[in-house]
Amino acid sequence: MAKPDCKCKDCGCGQKLIQEVLEQIEDQCLPYTEEWLDSNTRIRYFDHTMPDHLFKWHFDLEDRVIEPLDETDWQFQFDDQLPVPIQDQILIPRGVYHRLIKGTAPLSLAITI
């Protein structure tokens, strides 16, 4: 068993897990690229191969509507609600926590603010 003050990443003392969690929290990569169509509308392209931890709970500073551009098995979830398939337009009020749940293929969304 490792000593409580162990700093290694391989002995199983728990430091490796803590380090992985801290790295995920600090990871500020975005799991999408985007293209602006006009001042109110953009297309976001989400990569299904990106790590799960990048699809974080968050809120936006303005109302927005998202709409899938293709059929998808991705899901959308508001805080304190069950996930729903992304099939039609979804209104996301400003300040409301939400997230995407990855599907098995890339996702393209039109986002209107």
N, CA and C atoms as a LAMMPS dump frame, in Angstrom:
ITEM: TIMESTEP
0
ITEM: NUMBER OF ATOMS
339
ITEM: BOX BOUNDS ff ff ff
-5.0000000000000000e+02 5.0000000000000000e+02
-5.0000000000000000e+02 5.0000000000000000e+02
-5.0000000000000000e+02 5.0000000000000000e+02
ITEM: ATOMS id mol type element x y z
1 1 1 N 0.849 -1.188 0
2 1 2 C 0 0 0
3 1 3 C 0.885 1.238 0
4 2 1 N 0.486 2.236 -0.762
5 2 2 C 1.264 3.459 -0.88
6 2 3 C 1.133 4.304 0.385
7 3 1 N 2.13 5.125 0.594
8 3 2 C 2.102 6.05 1.72
9 3 3 C 1.084 7.156 1.451
10 4 1 N 0.488 7.723 2.491
11 4 2 C -0.51 8.768 2.303
12 4 3 C 0 10.001 1.544
13 5 1 N 1.3 10.277 1.614
14 5 2 C 1.845 11.452 0.941
15 5 3 C 2.412 11.122 -0.441
16 6 1 N 2.095 9.94 -0.975
17 6 2 C 2.61 9.488 -2.264
18 6 3 C 2.151 10.426 -3.385
19 7 1 N 3.031 10.793 -4.278
20 7 2 C 2.727 11.669 -5.405
21 7 3 C 2.774 10.922 -6.74
22 8 1 N 2.909 9.63 -6.699
23 8 2 C 3.036 8.885 -7.953
24 8 3 C 1.694 8.757 -8.667
25 9 1 N 1.748 8.306 -9.916
26 9 2 C 0.531 8.126 -10.704
27 9 3 C 0.209 6.653 -10.938
28 10 1 N 1.019 5.738 -10.433
29 10 2 C 0.846 4.344 -10.803
30 10 3 C 0.698 3.361 -9.643
31 11 1 N 0.767 3.811 -8.42
32 11 2 C 0.753 2.836 -7.322
33 11 3 C -0.647 2.473 -6.849
34 12 1 N -1.674 3.15 -7.341
35 12 2 C -3.031 2.839 -6.918
36 12 3 C -3.458 3.556 -5.66
37 13 1 N -2.718 4.561 -5.256
38 13 2 C -3.02 5.256 -4.005
39 13 3 C -4.148 6.278 -4.147
40 14 1 N -4.632 6.487 -5.345
41 14 2 C -5.71 7.446 -5.547
42 14 3 C -5.233 8.752 -6.156
43 15 1 N -3.947 9.023 -6.117
44 15 2 C -3.423 10.262 -6.682
45 15 3 C -3.656 10.324 -8.192
46 16 1 N -3.58 9.166 -8.865
47 16 2 C -3.783 9.151 -10.314
48 16 3 C -5.207 9.585 -10.652
49 17 1 N -6.192 9.074 -9.949
50 17 2 C -7.587 9.446 -10.195
51 17 3 C -7.804 10.924 -9.929
52 18 1 N -7.261 11.432 -8.842
53 18 2 C -7.404 12.848 -8.518
54 18 3 C -6.791 13.701 -9.625
55 19 1 N -5.624 13.319 -10.106
56 19 2 C -4.962 14.069 -11.176
57 19 3 C -5.803 14.05 -12.46
58 20 1 N -6.375 12.906 -12.81
59 20 2 C -7.219 12.815 -14.009
60 20 3 C -8.443 13.721 -13.894
61 21 1 N -9.07 13.732 -12.738
62 21 2 C -10.24 14.579 -12.53
63 21 3 C -9.847 16.054 -12.645
64 22 1 N -8.742 16.451 -12.05
65 22 2 C -8.285 17.838 -12.14
66 22 3 C -7.974 18.226 -13.58
67 23 1 N -7.366 17.336 -14.345
68 23 2 C -7.075 17.614 -15.749
69 23 3 C -8.368 17.802 -16.545
70 24 1 N -9.386 17.003 -16.265
71 24 2 C -10.666 17.138 -16.963
72 24 3 C -11.347 18.453 -16.617
73 25 1 N -11.286 18.853 -15.362
74 25 2 C -11.893 20.115 -14.943
75 25 3 C -11.21 21.287 -15.635
76 26 1 N -9.906 21.229 -15.775
77 26 2 C -9.146 22.32 -16.372
78 26 3 C -9.191 22.311 -17.9
79 27 1 N -9.651 21.229 -18.504
80 27 2 C -9.69 21.118 -19.962
81 27 3 C -10.739 22.079 -20.513
82 28 1 N -10.306 23.095 -21.213
83 28 2 C -11.207 24.108 -21.751
84 28 3 C -11.451 23.948 -23.254
85 29 1 N -11.077 22.804 -23.813
86 29 2 C -11.33 22.557 -25.23
87 29 3 C -12.837 22.559 -25.479
88 30 1 N -13.222 22.988 -26.654
89 30 2 C -14.625 22.942 -27.041
90 30 3 C -14.847 21.73 -27.947
91 31 1 N -15.947 20.993 -27.741
92 31 2 C -16.186 19.777 -28.526
93 31 3 C -16.864 20.068 -29.861
94 32 1 N -16.727 21.287 -30.363
95 32 2 C -17.383 21.657 -31.614
96 32 3 C -16.577 22.709 -32.354
97 33 1 N -16.903 22.853 -33.622
98 33 2 C -16.477 23.997 -34.414
99 33 3 C -17.759 24.695 -34.833
100 34 1 N -17.64 25.954 -35.233
101 34 2 C -18.866 26.65 -35.62
102 34 3 C -18.627 27.587 -36.786
103 35 1 N -19.726 27.849 -37.457
104 35 2 C -19.745 28.713 -38.633
105 35 3 C -20.929 29.658 -38.466
106 36 1 N -20.67 30.964 -38.512
107 36 2 C -21.741 31.96 -38.393
108 36 3 C -22.381 32.175 -39.75
109 37 1 N -23.696 32.076 -39.806
110 37 2 C -24.433 32.337 -41.038
111 37 3 C -24.818 33.809 -41.142
112 38 1 N -25.186 34.4 -40.003
113 38 2 C -25.475 35.829 -39.913
114 38 3 C -25.293 36.218 -38.447
115 39 1 N -25.696 37.42 -38.074
116 39 2 C -25.445 37.885 -36.71
117 39 3 C -26.261 37.142 -35.648
118 40 1 N -27.271 36.393 -36.058
119 40 2 C -28.11 35.675 -35.1
120 40 3 C -28.054 34.158 -35.216
121 41 1 N -27.482 33.639 -36.275
122 41 2 C -27.54 32.195 -36.512
123 41 3 C -26.164 31.631 -36.8
124 42 1 N -25.9 30.503 -36.197
125 42 2 C -24.645 29.786 -36.45
126 42 3 C -24.937 28.297 -36.55
127 43 1 N -24.019 27.603 -37.162
128 43 2 C -24.073 26.14 -37.217
129 43 3 C -22.922 25.628 -36.362
130 44 1 N -23.236 24.731 -35.462
131 44 2 C -22.19 24.079 -34.662
132 44 3 C -22.11 22.624 -35.085
133 45 1 N -20.884 22.182 -35.249
134 45 2 C -20.59 20.807 -35.638
135 45 3 C -19.919 20.129 -34.446
136 46 1 N -20.608 19.17 -33.852
137 46 2 C -20.113 18.458 -32.676
138 46 3 C -19.492 17.133 -33.096
139 47 1 N -18.348 16.843 -32.522
140 47 2 C -17.588 15.636 -32.831
141 47 3 C -17.899 14.559 -31.786
142 48 1 N -18.472 13.465 -32.221
143 48 2 C -18.848 12.384 -31.298
144 48 3 C -17.647 11.631 -30.733
145 49 1 N -16.449 11.872 -31.253
146 49 2 C -15.274 11.185 -30.727
147 49 3 C -14.573 11.981 -29.629
148 50 1 N -15.069 13.167 -29.339
149 50 2 C -14.474 13.976 -28.263
150 50 3 C -14.771 13.318 -26.919
151 51 1 N -13.899 13.513 -25.929
152 51 2 C -14.129 12.896 -24.611
153 51 3 C -15.419 13.396 -23.952
154 52 1 N -16.065 12.516 -23.222
155 52 2 C -17.339 12.837 -22.566
156 52 3 C -17.25 14.061 -21.663
157 53 1 N -16.121 14.239 -20.992
158 53 2 C -16.032 15.327 -20.017
159 53 3 C -16.129 16.715 -20.658
160 54 1 N -15.991 16.816 -21.974
161 54 2 C -16.108 18.119 -22.636
162 54 3 C -17.563 18.555 -22.813
163 55 1 N -18.489 17.635 -22.666
164 55 2 C -19.909 17.952 -22.801
165 55 3 C -20.451 18.29 -21.414
166 56 1 N -20.096 19.495 -20.964
167 56 2 C -20.337 19.918 -19.591
168 56 3 C -21.705 20.573 -19.437
169 57 1 N -22.227 20.476 -18.209
170 57 2 C -23.396 21.261 -17.845
171 57 3 C -23.001 22.724 -17.932
172 58 1 N -23.865 23.528 -18.508
173 58 2 C -23.579 24.96 -18.621
174 58 3 C -24.891 25.72 -18.822
175 59 1 N -24.796 27.045 -18.762
176 59 2 C -25.946 27.885 -19.107
177 59 3 C -25.465 28.975 -20.041
178 60 1 N -26.391 29.559 -20.763
179 60 2 C -26.075 30.612 -21.721
180 60 3 C -26.613 31.945 -21.21
181 61 1 N -26.03 33.025 -21.702
182 61 2 C -26.395 34.36 -21.246
183 61 3 C -27.566 34.968 -22.016
184 62 1 N -28.058 34.245 -23.021
185 62 2 C -29.215 34.718 -23.782
186 62 3 C -30.056 33.52 -24.217
187 63 1 N -31.32 33.785 -24.474
188 63 2 C -32.191 32.728 -25
189 63 3 C -31.641 32.251 -26.335
190 64 1 N -31.871 30.987 -26.635
191 64 2 C -31.485 30.467 -27.942
192 64 3 C -32.372 29.299 -28.326
193 65 1 N -32.429 29.046 -29.611
194 65 2 C -33.166 27.9 -30.146
195 65 3 C -32.159 27.041 -30.887
196 66 1 N -32.183 25.739 -30.591
197 66 2 C -31.33 24.811 -31.337
198 66 3 C -32.215 23.922 -32.195
199 67 1 N -31.677 23.533 -33.334
200 67 2 C -32.419 22.665 -34.251
201 67 3 C -31.434 21.745 -34.952
202 68 1 N -31.689 20.439 -34.927
203 68 2 C -30.774 19.516 -35.621
204 68 3 C -30.91 19.673 -37.132
205 69 1 N -29.799 19.535 -37.824
206 69 2 C -29.819 19.631 -39.283
207 69 3 C -29.941 18.271 -39.95
208 70 1 N -29.73 17.211 -39.19
209 70 2 C -29.836 15.838 -39.686
210 70 3 C -30.469 14.977 -38.599
211 71 1 N -30.87 13.77 -38.967
212 71 2 C -31.315 12.815 -37.949
213 71 3 C -30.132 12.483 -37.053
214 72 1 N -30.41 12.288 -35.777
215 72 2 C -29.332 12.051 -34.825
216 72 3 C -29.819 11.213 -33.65
217 73 1 N -28.882 10.57 -32.991
218 73 2 C -29.221 9.856 -31.761
219 73 3 C -28.675 10.592 -30.533
220 74 1 N -28.209 11.818 -30.71
221 74 2 C -27.782 12.654 -29.588
222 74 3 C -29.006 13.024 -28.763
223 75 1 N -28.748 13.397 -27.492
224 75 2 C -29.832 13.799 -26.608
225 75 3 C -29.515 15.154 -25.979
226 76 1 N -30.57 15.81 -25.527
227 76 2 C -30.472 17.1 -24.856
228 76 3 C -31.083 16.944 -23.474
229 77 1 N -30.479 17.611 -22.483
230 77 2 C -31.014 17.496 -21.123
231 77 3 C -30.967 18.838 -20.413
232 78 1 N -32.132 19.256 -19.893
233 78 2 C -32.205 20.383 -18.969
234 78 3 C -31.947 19.856 -17.565
235 79 1 N -31.448 20.727 -16.695
236 79 2 C -31.227 20.377 -15.297
237 79 3 C -32.543 19.904 -14.678
238 80 1 N -32.472 18.855 -13.891
239 80 2 C -33.628 18.267 -13.198
240 80 3 C -34.675 17.684 -14.138
241 81 1 N -34.285 17.35 -15.367
242 81 2 C -35.196 16.69 -16.295
243 81 3 C -34.491 15.502 -16.932
244 82 1 N -35.257 14.601 -17.476
245 82 2 C -34.693 13.459 -18.181
246 82 3 C -34.208 13.897 -19.564
247 83 1 N -33.187 13.237 -20.105
248 83 2 C -32.734 13.557 -21.462
249 83 3 C -33.826 13.265 -22.486
250 84 1 N -33.82 14.065 -23.568
251 84 2 C -34.773 13.854 -24.663
252 84 3 C -33.993 13.79 -25.971
253 85 1 N -34.488 13.022 -26.94
254 85 2 C -33.829 12.991 -28.247
255 85 3 C -33.888 14.381 -28.904
256 86 1 N -32.851 14.708 -29.641
257 86 2 C -32.847 15.972 -30.383
258 86 3 C -33.47 15.685 -31.736
259 87 1 N -34.762 16.021 -31.861
260 87 2 C -35.497 15.75 -33.091
261 87 3 C -36.082 17.015 -33.702
262 88 1 N -36.467 17.947 -32.875
263 88 2 C -37.11 19.183 -33.312
264 88 3 C -36.398 20.36 -32.652
265 89 1 N -36.933 21.545 -32.864
266 89 2 C -36.39 22.725 -32.215
267 89 3 C -36.534 22.61 -30.7
268 90 1 N -35.522 23.137 -29.994
269 90 2 C -35.565 23.198 -28.535
270 90 3 C -35.247 24.625 -28.129
271 91 1 N -36.133 25.243 -27.342
272 91 2 C -35.893 26.573 -26.814
273 91 3 C -35.124 26.439 -25.511
274 92 1 N -33.996 27.131 -25.42
275 92 2 C -33.175 27.111 -24.217
276 92 3 C -33.206 28.522 -23.622
277 93 1 N -33.941 28.718 -22.525
278 93 2 C -33.979 30.041 -21.906
279 93 3 C -32.62 30.396 -21.284
280 94 1 N -32.299 31.682 -21.305
281 94 2 C -31.028 32.105 -20.709
282 94 3 C -31.002 31.746 -19.237
283 95 1 N -29.813 31.376 -18.772
284 95 2 C -29.616 31.067 -17.364
285 95 3 C -30.057 29.685 -16.929
286 96 1 N -30.568 28.859 -17.844
287 96 2 C -31.036 27.515 -17.486
288 96 3 C -29.944 26.499 -17.826
289 97 1 N -29.53 25.725 -16.83
290 97 2 C -28.484 24.723 -17.044
291 97 3 C -28.974 23.618 -17.973
292 98 1 N -28.06 23.174 -18.843
293 98 2 C -28.384 22.124 -19.804
294 98 3 C -27.091 21.49 -20.31
295 99 1 N -27.242 20.404 -21.057
296 99 2 C -26.084 19.736 -21.655
297 99 3 C -26.529 18.898 -22.843
298 100 1 N -25.541 18.506 -23.651
299 100 2 C -25.744 17.535 -24.724
300 100 3 C -25.214 16.193 -24.257
301 101 1 N -25.846 15.133 -24.711
302 101 2 C -25.358 13.779 -24.455
303 101 3 C -25.014 13.183 -25.81
304 102 1 N -23.763 12.755 -25.925
305 102 2 C -23.238 12.296 -27.207
306 102 3 C -24.004 11.131 -27.796
307 103 1 N -24.053 11.14 -29.13
308 103 2 C -24.581 10.021 -29.883
309 103 3 C -23.436 9.272 -30.537
310 104 1 N -23.761 8.526 -31.582
311 104 2 C -22.775 7.65 -32.221
312 104 3 C -22.22 8.196 -33.525
313 105 1 N -22.653 9.4 -33.888
314 105 2 C -22.176 10.037 -35.125
315 105 3 C -22.085 11.541 -34.878
316 106 1 N -21.443 12.279 -35.76
317 106 2 C -21.364 13.73 -35.583
318 106 3 C -22.753 14.373 -35.537
319 107 1 N -22.817 15.547 -34.899
320 107 2 C -24.065 16.291 -34.769
321 107 3 C -23.872 17.688 -35.338
322 108 1 N -24.832 18.136 -36.158
323 108 2 C -24.843 19.516 -36.648
324 108 3 C -26.123 20.18 -36.151
325 109 1 N -25.945 21.325 -35.472
326 109 2 C -27.073 22.061 -34.934
327 109 3 C -27.091 23.48 -35.467
328 110 1 N -28.259 23.962 -35.854
329 110 2 C -28.444 25.38 -36.117
330 110 3 C -28.815 26.018 -34.783
331 111 1 N -28.14 27.106 -34.444
332 111 2 C -28.396 27.798 -33.19
333 111 3 C -28.77 29.24 -33.514
334 112 1 N -29.949 29.64 -33.067
335 112 2 C -30.424 30.99 -33.311
336 112 3 C -30.579 31.708 -31.981
337 113 1 N -30.028 32.913 -31.92
338 113 2 C -30.132 33.699 -30.669
339 113 3 C -31.045 34.882 -30.885
